[in-house]
Each structure stands twice: as C-alpha cells, then as structure tokens.
Amino acid sequence: MSGMSSTAPRRGRPTKNEAHLSRSTIVTAALALIDSEGVGAVSMRTVGRRLGVDAKSLYHHVAGKEQLLDAVAESILASIEVPAPTGDLRTDLRAAAHAFRVQALSHPQAATLVLTRQLKSVRSLAPVEGVLHILLTAGFDADEAVNMLRTMLAALIGTLLREVNAGPTYGTTDTAGIAARAADLTEAGLPSIRAVAPQLARFDAEAEFDYMVDAVVDLIVARRA
C-alpha cells in the first residue's frame, strides 16, 4: 500500500532484547525472580517481563514453565563441586554432604525446588557422580554403592527440607518462641514428648545437619568393614 512507511519494521523481526535471548539468560532471569519473589511468582509471562520480551519468545528456548523450573534446579545442582577423594572415607563423605548443603541453600527461595524436582539431565547428576566416585573408590561394589548413595541422599534431602521450611523464628535464639513451643508440647499430655519438650522446641540447623551426616557416615563406614 502506497500509504505505508517504507521504514516500518518487518513483522516477525526480533527485538533487540529477543535477539540476545538464550536458555541461559532465561534461567538466570527465572532464578533472580525466585530469589526476589519465590517460586510461585514464576511464569513464562513474568520471566518474559523481567527480560523485556514477549513471553512467546521464551518458547524458542524452553518448552514451558515446568521445563524452566527443572532448568533452574539443574543449574544449581550442576554448580555443586564434590571435592576429590582424599582416601579418607569419613572426610570425603562429610565434604560431599556439606558441599551439597551449601549449594542447595545458596538460593533459599529455590531450595525446595532443588530438593524435590525429579531431574534426569546429565547436568543435574554432578553431585551423584561425585558421591558415587567416593564410594566406588572406597571399595564398595556397584549395588552397595548405589544403596549407600540413596541412603545418603534421602537423609540429606529430608534434613534440608526441614531446615528450609522451619521458618525464621524456629531456631535457637528466639527465647520466647522456644519457651512457648516447649509449654505447648508439655501441655499435650504425651509423657515421652513432655520429657523432651525443651529439646523438641529448639531447632539448631547446623547441629542437626552435622548429627545426620555423622550418623549416615557411621553407617556407610560400618557397611564397608
């Protein structure tokens, strides 16, 4: 049409922001959104808005929200660096457990996502490879190594899920809160709970994690003997 400007952009031409889109930039934006607003804030629309692009452009790189959430969890798991074996099984397993905890909690709002997604990509297997290497190097056969790996992961995930869901006041410094919880437990009328109410009312995340790790490591070392 003669009235149409010859300088009008062609339909379908990507915007400047869209031209720089990649799976990596999308995952980074989604993680930043989770850090600031939580997992519930993530949608293709909100991530697109954060990147300054139409949500439809994201589908060239990720299939949808669920795949995007998987990719976020995978990126965090892939960053876990299990230290190389030193030859001391106890030291190596403790180091692996603490490396897992540090990265799993590096983005507190994403921790539950990391700990509960069922991931299958090679990137997400980095910590699994590290722990298996420790166990196989220590002399466990394939069956026992896998059993010990699964036992360790179950303990790690359960303990860390408890930690991230405990809430900011459920610790060791909220004296009033601890006293109130101890009183509630005492008044529950259950004799065994009443006997340990002060202990149940407190939650020391570091101490509980260390206790769990020591218990699992003791089990694994005993199985090797």
N, C-alpha and C positions, 0 to 999 in steps of 0.2 A: 504494500500500500504506500502511495506517494507521501502520505502524511506522517509515516513512522520514521523516527530519527534513525539515521544510519549508525549512530553511536550506541544504541541500546544494546545491553549485553545479551548474548545468545542464551536461550533457555537451556538449563542443564549445566551451564558453566559453573564449576565450583567456586565458592567464595574463597577469600584469602585464608580464612580460618580452616575451612574444609580441606584446602589443599595441603595443610600441614597435619591433618588427622592421621593417626596410626593407632594400632591396637594399644601400643604402649602409652600414648598420650591419653587415650580414653580410660585405661586402667588407672593411670595416675590421677586423673580428674575424679574418678569414682572413689578412689581411696581418700582423696582430700575431702570429698563430700561426706564420706563416712566419718572421718576424723572430726569434722565440724558439726555434723547433724545426726549421725547414726546411720545404720544400715537401712532403716525404714525410709530414709529420705531418698534412696537411690531409685531412679527410674531412668529410662532412656531419655525422657524429656528433661529431667533435672540435670543429668550429666551433659546433655547437649547444650543446655542453657549455660552451664558453667564454662563450657568450651567456646561459647558464642557461635554455635552452629545449630542447624535444624536436626532434630532427633533422628530423622530418617537417614541422615548421612552416617550415623554410627553403625547402621546395619551392614555397611560395606566391610566392617572390621569385626563386629561381634554379632552373634545371631539374635541376641536379646538380653534381657535383664539377668536371667539365670546364668547364662554363659559369662556375662560380665562379672557377676558376683564370684563365680568359680575362678575367673582370671585374677580377680583381686586376691582371693585366698591363695592361689597358686604363686602369685608374685611375692607374697610374704613368706610362704613356705620355702620357696626357691632361694630366699636370702639367708636361710639357716645354714651356718657353716659348722658342721660337726668336726671338732678337732681330730687330727690324725691320731691313730692309736699310739700310745706310748709304750705299750706292753704290759701296763698295769690295768687289769680289767676294771677294778673299782674306780680308779681315777678316770678312765676313759668313759665309762657309763655315766658317771656324775657330770663330767664335762659335757657330754651329749645332752643330758637332761636339762642342764642349765642353759645351754645354747638354744634349745627348743623353747624354753620358757621366755628367755629374753626376747626372741623374735615374735613369738605368739602374742606377747603382751606389748610389743613395740607400738602397736596401734590399738589401744584398749577398746575403742568402739567396734573394731573389726575382729576382736579376739574370738567371739563366739562363732563368727563366720569361718574363721580359720580352723577352729577346733571341731566343727560339726559338718562341714561340707564333705561329701564323698567325691574325692578328686581322683582322676585317672591319668592325668598328663604326666609326661616324663619330668617336667619342672617340679611338680609337687612331690616327687619321690626322692628329692635330695636328702632330707633327713632320714628317710627309711634306708637309703643306700649307706649313709654314714653309720647308722647303728648296726646294720647287718655286717658291714665290714669289720666293725669292732668284734662282734660275736663270732664271726667265721674265723677271724684272725686268732681269737682266743681258743679255738679248737672245737666249737660246737658244730655238730653236723647240721645239714640243711633243715631237717624237721625241727630240731630243738632250737635252732637259731630263730626260725620263724615264730615258734611258740613264745620264746623269750621276748622277741620284738613286740608281738601283740600284747603280751602281758605288760610290758613297759609302756607302750602307747596308751593302753587302756587306763593305767594308773596316772600317766601324765595328763591325759585329756580330762579325766574326771576331776583331778585336783585343780587344774587350771580353770575349768568351768566353774567350779565352786568359788575360786578366787575372783573371777571377773564378775560373778553375779552376787557377791557378798554385799556389795554396797559400800559407800564411802565411810559410813559410821560403824560398820560391823568389823571392828578391828581390836586393837589393844589399847588405844588412847582415849576412847570415848567412855570415860569412867561412869557417867550417869547412865548411858545406854547399856553398858555391861551389867551394871547393878540392876537395872530394870529387867533385863532379859533373865538374869540369874533368879530374880524374885519370881518371874513368871514360870520358869522351869521348876522352881521349888514348890510352887503352889499347884503344879499339875497333878500332884498326888501319886506320882510314879516313883517308887523308892529308889530304884537304880539311878534314874535321872536326877532325883533330888540329891543323891550322894555326890554327883559330879557336876552339879549345876554351875558352880563358878567357872569350871573349865569349859563346859559347853557354851557358856555365854561369851567367851572370848574367841577370837579368830586371828591368829598370827600367821599370815600368808607365807612368809619366808620360812618360819619354823615348820609349818605343816608340809610345805613342799620338800624341805630337806629331810623330814622324817619319812615321807613317802619314798623319796629317792633312795635313802638308806635301806628301807625295807625291801624295795624291789631289787636293789643291787645285792643285798644279802641273799635273796632268793636265787638270783642268777648265779652268783658265785658258788652257792651250795650245790646247785644243779650240775655245775662243772666238775665238782670234786668227785 
